[in-house]
Amino acid sequence: MPKSFYVFFIFLIAGISASAQSKVGTWGIFTAIMPGDSAHRWGGYSELQLRENSTFNQFNYYEIKAGISYDLDKAFTALIGGGRYTTYDYQNLGAGPNTIEARFWEQMIVNQYLYRIKLEHRYRIEQRWLNGIYRNRFRYRLNVFVPLNSTKIEAKTWFVSVFEEIFLNNKEPNFERNRISAALGYQFDKKWILQAGWINQYNYVPNLSNDKDNVLLMLMYRINRKNSAKREHMPSTGD
């Protein structure tokens, strides 16, 4: 194992130990992605998320989703996707899910490469069936990546990732949710990328404070096709 792996492992343990002293949740994300390029414009991804109400304890949520993408060029990628989202009462898992959601969406990602600073703008429209009740939602996310030991995010690169996302709907109150996150990441080779950090989710509920901090752990596996054109890809989460 490279020395950087052990440094990253120490970072994870330190962050987990600090968060375990408070009521902090856990988000675990595994993403498998096959990016498009100038030679193969079609791509896709699948993702599994597990969430817990406490730090590595009190499981209460999972989601599984997948999508098909098409690279218009290096800067623009369109995607359509769908998934299933299930929420439980962590105190009574045997009772079954409280909420089951089916979701479809269409999105456009716009990438900007400004030397060391990489910007990803994601625009998404969602169609949701929440316990059978139909809803629309509109999302915008700005994701910023900064490599630390290179000008590009490639093999053996440390990087910082920061994003903020707003969620809107077409019914009052139109503001629904806000997410903000900061993480440290490491790309081991052409395939494997690990990120660890913090994510806060605020759900708007009138006259009630409703936000929660979480430990964020994300593992990404990138599928590289033969004869694919070499290019820099941003290691962003699907959701």
C-alpha positions as CSV (number, residue, x, y, z in Angstrom):
1,M,0.0,0.0,0.0
2,P,1.3,3.6,-0.7
3,K,2.2,5.8,2.3
4,S,-0.7,8.1,1.2
5,F,-3.2,5.4,2.0
6,Y,-2.1,5.2,5.6
7,V,-2.1,9.0,6.0
8,F,-5.7,9.0,4.6
9,F,-6.6,6.2,7.0
10,I,-5.4,8.2,10.0
11,F,-7.4,11.1,8.8
12,L,-10.6,9.0,8.6
13,I,-10.1,7.6,12.2
14,A,-9.5,11.1,13.6
15,G,-12.6,12.5,11.9
16,I,-14.8,9.5,13.0
17,S,-13.5,9.7,16.6
18,A,-14.3,13.4,16.8
19,S,-17.8,13.1,15.4
20,A,-18.7,10.1,17.6
21,Q,-18.9,12.4,20.6
22,S,-22.0,14.2,19.2
23,K,-25.3,13.3,17.4
24,V,-23.8,13.1,14.0
25,G,-25.1,10.8,11.2
26,T,-23.3,8.8,8.6
27,W,-23.6,8.8,4.8
28,G,-21.9,6.0,3.0
29,I,-21.7,6.2,-0.8
30,F,-20.4,3.7,-3.4
31,T,-20.5,4.8,-7.0
32,A,-19.5,2.9,-10.1
33,I,-19.2,5.2,-13.2
34,M,-18.4,4.7,-16.8
35,P,-17.7,8.3,-18.1
36,G,-18.1,9.3,-21.7
37,D,-15.4,11.0,-23.8
38,S,-14.9,12.1,-27.4
39,A,-14.5,8.5,-28.6
40,H,-17.4,7.0,-26.6
41,R,-20.0,9.7,-25.9
42,W,-22.4,7.4,-24.1
43,G,-21.7,6.5,-20.5
44,G,-23.5,5.7,-17.3
45,Y,-23.4,5.2,-13.5
46,S,-25.0,3.3,-10.6
47,E,-24.9,4.2,-7.0
48,L,-25.8,2.8,-3.6
49,Q,-26.1,5.1,-0.5
50,L,-26.6,3.9,3.1
51,R,-27.4,6.4,5.8
52,E,-27.5,6.2,9.6
53,N,-28.9,8.4,12.2
54,S,-25.8,8.2,14.4
55,T,-22.1,7.6,13.6
56,F,-22.0,4.1,12.1
57,N,-25.1,3.2,14.1
58,Q,-28.9,3.4,13.8
59,F,-29.4,2.6,10.1
60,N,-32.4,4.4,8.7
61,Y,-32.1,5.0,5.0
62,Y,-30.9,3.6,1.7
63,E,-31.1,4.6,-1.9
64,I,-30.1,2.8,-5.1
65,K,-30.1,4.5,-8.5
66,A,-28.6,4.5,-12.0
67,G,-28.4,6.7,-15.1
68,I,-27.4,6.9,-18.7
69,S,-25.2,9.9,-19.8
70,Y,-24.2,11.5,-23.1
71,D,-21.2,13.8,-23.5
72,L,-22.1,16.7,-25.8
73,D,-18.4,17.7,-25.5
74,K,-15.8,18.1,-22.7
75,A,-17.8,20.7,-20.9
76,F,-21.4,19.5,-21.2
77,T,-22.9,16.1,-20.2
78,A,-26.6,15.2,-20.3
79,L,-28.0,12.4,-18.1
80,I,-31.3,10.7,-17.4
81,G,-31.7,8.5,-14.3
82,G,-34.0,6.8,-11.9
83,G,-33.9,5.3,-8.4
84,R,-35.6,4.0,-5.3
85,Y,-35.3,5.8,-2.0
86,T,-36.4,4.2,1.3
87,T,-36.6,5.6,4.8
88,Y,-37.0,3.6,8.0
89,D,-37.6,4.4,11.7
90,Y,-34.2,3.3,13.1
91,Q,-35.9,2.4,16.4
92,N,-38.2,0.0,14.7
93,L,-36.7,-1.5,11.5
94,G,-39.0,-4.5,11.7
95,A,-42.0,-2.3,11.0
96,G,-40.8,-1.7,7.5
97,P,-40.2,1.5,5.7
98,N,-41.9,4.8,6.6
99,T,-41.3,6.3,3.2
100,I,-40.8,4.7,-0.3
101,E,-40.0,7.0,-3.1
102,A,-39.6,6.4,-6.8
103,R,-37.8,9.1,-8.7
104,F,-36.8,10.0,-12.3
105,W,-34.7,12.9,-13.3
106,E,-33.1,14.8,-16.2
107,Q,-30.0,16.8,-15.7
108,M,-27.2,18.8,-17.4
109,I,-23.7,19.1,-16.0
110,V,-21.5,22.0,-17.1
111,N,-17.8,21.7,-16.3
112,Q,-15.2,24.5,-16.1
113,Y,-11.5,23.8,-15.8
114,L,-9.7,26.9,-14.5
115,Y,-6.2,25.6,-14.1
116,R,-6.1,24.1,-10.6
117,I,-9.7,25.1,-9.8
118,K,-12.4,22.8,-11.3
119,L,-16.0,23.8,-11.2
120,E,-19.0,21.6,-11.8
121,H,-22.5,23.1,-12.3
122,R,-25.3,20.6,-12.1
123,Y,-28.9,21.4,-13.1
124,R,-31.6,18.8,-12.4
125,I,-35.3,18.4,-12.8
126,E,-37.0,15.6,-10.8
127,Q,-40.2,13.7,-11.0
128,R,-41.0,12.0,-7.7
129,W,-43.6,9.6,-6.3
130,L,-43.4,9.9,-2.5
131,N,-45.6,7.1,-1.0
132,G,-47.6,7.3,-4.3
133,I,-48.0,11.1,-4.2
134,Y,-46.5,12.9,-7.2
135,R,-44.2,15.9,-6.7
136,N,-41.8,17.9,-8.8
137,R,-38.4,19.3,-7.7
138,F,-35.6,21.4,-9.1
139,R,-32.0,21.3,-8.0
140,Y,-28.8,23.2,-8.6
141,R,-25.4,22.2,-7.3
142,L,-22.1,23.9,-7.5
143,N,-19.1,21.6,-6.8
144,V,-15.6,22.9,-6.5
145,F,-12.5,20.7,-6.7
146,V,-8.9,21.8,-6.1
147,P,-6.1,19.3,-6.5
148,L,-3.3,19.7,-3.9
149,N,-0.2,18.0,-5.3
150,S,-1.0,18.4,-9.1
151,T,-2.7,20.7,-11.5
152,K,-5.1,17.8,-12.5
153,I,-7.1,15.2,-10.6
154,E,-5.5,12.0,-11.8
155,A,-3.7,9.0,-10.3
156,K,-1.9,9.7,-7.0
157,T,-3.6,13.1,-6.5
158,W,-4.9,14.6,-3.3
159,F,-7.8,17.0,-3.7
160,V,-10.3,19.1,-1.8
161,S,-14.0,18.9,-2.7
162,V,-16.6,21.5,-1.6
163,F,-20.2,21.8,-2.8
164,E,-23.5,23.5,-2.0
165,E,-26.8,22.4,-3.4
166,I,-30.3,24.0,-3.2
167,F,-33.6,22.2,-3.7
168,L,-36.7,24.0,-4.9
169,N,-40.2,22.9,-5.8
170,N,-43.2,24.4,-7.6
171,K,-45.4,24.7,-4.5
172,E,-45.1,27.1,-1.6
173,P,-42.9,27.3,0.3
174,N,-40.7,26.9,-2.8
175,F,-37.4,26.4,-0.9
176,E,-37.2,22.8,0.3
177,R,-33.7,21.9,1.2
178,N,-30.0,22.9,1.3
179,R,-26.9,20.8,1.4
180,I,-23.3,21.8,2.0
181,S,-20.3,19.6,2.1
182,A,-16.5,19.7,2.4
183,A,-14.2,16.6,1.9
184,L,-10.7,15.5,1.4
185,G,-10.2,13.0,-1.5
186,Y,-7.5,10.8,-3.0
187,Q,-7.4,9.3,-6.4
188,F,-5.3,6.1,-6.2
189,D,-5.1,5.2,-9.8
190,K,-7.3,5.3,-12.9
191,K,-10.1,3.4,-11.2
192,W,-10.3,4.0,-7.5
193,I,-11.1,7.3,-5.7
194,L,-11.9,7.8,-2.0
195,Q,-13.4,10.9,-0.3
196,A,-14.0,11.5,3.4
197,G,-15.5,14.6,5.0
198,W,-18.6,16.3,6.3
199,I,-22.0,17.0,4.9
200,N,-24.8,19.1,6.4
201,Q,-28.4,18.8,5.2
202,Y,-31.0,21.4,6.1
203,N,-34.7,20.6,5.4
204,Y,-37.0,23.6,5.5
205,V,-39.9,23.1,8.0
206,P,-41.8,26.3,9.1
207,N,-41.1,27.2,12.7
208,L,-38.7,24.3,13.3
209,S,-35.0,24.0,13.1
210,N,-34.2,20.9,11.0
211,D,-30.6,20.4,10.0
212,K,-28.1,17.5,10.6
213,D,-24.4,17.1,10.3
214,N,-23.0,13.8,8.9
215,V,-19.8,12.0,8.3
216,L,-19.4,11.5,4.6
217,L,-17.5,8.5,3.1
218,M,-17.5,7.9,-0.6
219,L,-15.8,5.2,-2.7
220,M,-15.8,5.6,-6.5
221,Y,-14.9,3.0,-9.1
222,R,-14.4,4.3,-12.6
223,I,-14.7,1.9,-15.5
224,N,-12.2,2.8,-18.2
225,R,-13.0,1.5,-21.7
226,K,-10.4,0.4,-24.2
227,N,-9.2,3.1,-26.6
228,S,-10.9,5.8,-24.5
229,A,-9.6,9.3,-25.0
230,K,-7.5,10.5,-22.1
231,R,-9.0,13.4,-20.2
232,E,-9.5,14.7,-16.7
233,H,-12.7,13.7,-15.0
234,M,-14.2,15.3,-11.9
235,P,-14.8,12.8,-9.0
236,S,-18.2,14.1,-8.1
237,T,-21.0,12.1,-6.3
238,G,-24.1,11.2,-8.3
239,D,-26.4,12.6,-5.7
